[in-house]
Amino acid sequence: MTHETTTRSEDGALSERALQLLGGPTICEPAPDDGAGMAQAIRCGLSDDALFHLASDVPWIWQDGSLERALLGTSPQSVIENGRLCEDDGWRLWRLALMICRAQDVLGDLEAGCRWLRAYRMDNAGNHPLDLLGTAEGAAAVMNRLLQIEYAVYC
C-alpha cells in the first residue's frame, strides 16, 4: 500500500514487519524478497502457519470473532485448505498484518494499535477499522484514517 506520504523505504519496512508478524519468509515458498514476491506467495497460498503465528503475537485475534470480522465473516477453520490459505483470504490476512504494524507505528505500541483497530468507530454505521480490512477499499480507508491521525489532519 503506497501513499503519497509514505516513501518506498517506509513501505518496504512496513511490509517486512508485516511479513515477520506472519512468521517471516518461511510462510511461503519461494520466500518473498519484495512486494512482487509477496504477491506471488499469496497467489500460491500462504501456509496456515501464518495465521497461527499472527495469533501467537496478537492473541486477541481469536477473541470476539475479531479474525472472522477481518476475514469478512469467514471462520478461521474454513480459510485453510490443505494447509494453505486461498488467495482471497491470504490477501485479507496480509492487509490485517500490515494494518496492525501501521497502527502500531502511528499509535506508539502494539497494544494501542490493536486496541484502535478493534474499538475506534470509523463511520456512523459503527464500523471498526477491523471490520473494513476485508476489502482493499476498506483497508485504504483505514490507512487514510491512520495518516490523518499521524499528521493531525481531520476533515
Buried (B, 14 or more C-beta within 10 A) or exposed (E): BEEEEBEEEBBEBBBBBBBBBBBBBEBBEEEBEEBEBBBEBBEEBBBBBBBEBBBEBBEBBEEEEBBBBBBBEBEBEEBBEEEBBBBBBBBBBBBBBBBBBBBBBBBEEBEEBBBBBBEBEBEEEEBBBBBBBBEEEBBBBBBEBBBEBEEEEEE
